[in-house]
Amino acid sequence: MMTFREILIDTEAELLNADVFFGHGYESAHDEAVALVLTAADLSLMDTSAAILDTDYPSTATLKLRSFLNARCEERLPVAYITGEAWLGHLCFKSDERALVPRSPVAEVVLNAFEPWYQGPDPQVIVDVCCGGGSLGMLAKSMFPTAQVLLSDLDHAALSLASENSQIHAIDGIVRGDLLSWCQALCVDIIIANPPYVDARDMQGLPAEYHHEPGLALSGGDDGLDLVRVLLLDAARILRPTGLLILEVGNSFEALEELSEQLHPIWVELEQGGHGVAVFMAQDLAQWAASEDIANPVVSGK
Ligand SMILES: C[S@@+](CC[C@H](N)C(=O)[O-])C[C@H]1O[C@@H](n2cnc3c(N)ncnc32)[C@H](O)[C@@H]1O
């Protein structure tokens, strides 16, 4: 019989030896080992005390842990897809290959109630566009229970996972649509967006773990901004004058800086880690969109 402590040490060592990539919600072999060891033993990550460390690891859990470790070390599945769940902030979400593993650093901005950026009245409408399994929008609803929080995505599979998560966490609606094309003008207070933004070069170098995630969730074209360009124009159209867009672009932050001299992303200094999260004020976006119209007028007729 081995104790939890011994099993944890062995599991951590096996993860390190296998050189797995930590980019899907857990930052170290230790953290991943804790999740795998406890889940195999049907114990909760949140409510299990360190007092179990020197107790025997259940023999019934050993086979399950072995299959978890094979999936992690050989198939390179992210932990969330093995355990079937992922924590973001104070909420636990169902997670599987239908949608990206929840891990967006945008969560920090949501959990800070969009302060100090949002200066408008109590938000009435919040949209989580490119919602995947719905984690960011559901976090937003937990912070602003009286707001109408809508989630949208193009991918049926991602939306089916968001729908299952909505059985656990409140939200007000799920829409299938291309970016924000389905939204009326000037009716949204806050847009949360973690669109696909990985550029062509980064796509080629992605660790194996990312290949288990939906391709539609990651690839953003040559410079990573194929969808971001459309999204910015959509946001300018639908945000109320006091509104706010929170946009994650990760490594494509330089491309976004270079997109236009008229566009002024405010980069968020993230205390919990991560990078490439920008905030845009509605009025700045509206000015930029007007300058785009002047630079690229629509020519009608022949
Ligand atoms: C990077 S994932 C983000 C998922 C989720 N917001 C999160 O943070 O975990 C991007 C999402 O954008 C969706 N997507 C891709 N193209 C889209 C489009 N044209 N319109 C709406 N959603 C799109 C993908 O299906 C995917 O769920």
The ligand as a MOL file (V3000), in Angstrom:
LIG
                    3D

  0  0  0     0  0            999 V3000
M  V30 BEGIN CTAB
M  V30 COUNTS 27 29 0 0 0
M  V30 BEGIN ATOM
M  V30 1 C -10.0160 30.7920 -27.9820 0
M  V30 2 S -11.5880 29.9710 -27.9590 0 CHG=1
M  V30 3 C -12.2640 30.7670 -26.5240 0
M  V30 4 C -13.2780 29.9800 -25.7700 0
M  V30 5 C -13.7070 30.5890 -24.4460 0
M  V30 6 N -14.1040 31.9820 -24.5860 0
M  V30 7 C -12.6050 30.4840 -23.4210 0
M  V30 8 O -12.0260 31.5130 -23.0450 0
M  V30 9 O -12.3080 29.3570 -22.9990 0 CHG=-1
M  V30 10 C -12.3560 30.7640 -29.3330 0
M  V30 11 C -13.7870 30.3680 -29.6410 0
M  V30 12 O -14.1920 31.1350 -30.7940 0
M  V30 13 C -15.1060 30.3530 -31.5480 0
M  V30 14 N -15.1600 30.9120 -32.9160 0
M  V30 15 C -14.3110 30.7300 -33.9370 0
M  V30 16 N -14.7040 31.4300 -35.0070 0
M  V30 17 C -15.8470 32.0750 -34.6510 0
M  V30 18 C -16.7410 32.9660 -35.3320 0
M  V30 19 N -16.5280 33.3520 -36.6000 0
M  V30 20 N -17.8110 33.4480 -34.6620 0
M  V30 21 C -18.0470 33.0670 -33.3690 0
M  V30 22 N -17.2350 32.2170 -32.6800 0
M  V30 23 C -16.1470 31.7450 -33.3120 0
M  V30 24 C -14.5400 28.9550 -31.4560 0
M  V30 25 O -15.5270 27.9970 -31.7380 0
M  V30 26 C -14.0370 28.9290 -30.0050 0
M  V30 27 O -15.0140 28.3850 -29.1490 0
M  V30 END ATOM
M  V30 BEGIN BOND
M  V30 1 1 1 2
M  V30 2 1 2 3
M  V30 3 1 2 10
M  V30 4 1 3 4
M  V30 5 1 4 5
M  V30 6 1 5 6
M  V30 7 1 5 7
M  V30 8 2 7 8
M  V30 9 1 7 9
M  V30 10 1 10 11
M  V30 11 1 11 12
M  V30 12 1 11 26
M  V30 13 1 12 13
M  V30 14 1 13 14
M  V30 15 1 13 24
M  V30 16 1 14 15
M  V30 17 1 14 23
M  V30 18 2 15 16
M  V30 19 1 16 17
M  V30 20 1 17 18
M  V30 21 2 17 23
M  V30 22 1 18 19
M  V30 23 2 18 20
M  V30 24 1 20 21
M  V30 25 2 21 22
M  V30 26 1 22 23
M  V30 27 1 24 25
M  V30 28 1 24 26
M  V30 29 1 26 27
M  V30 END BOND
M  V30 END CTAB
M  END
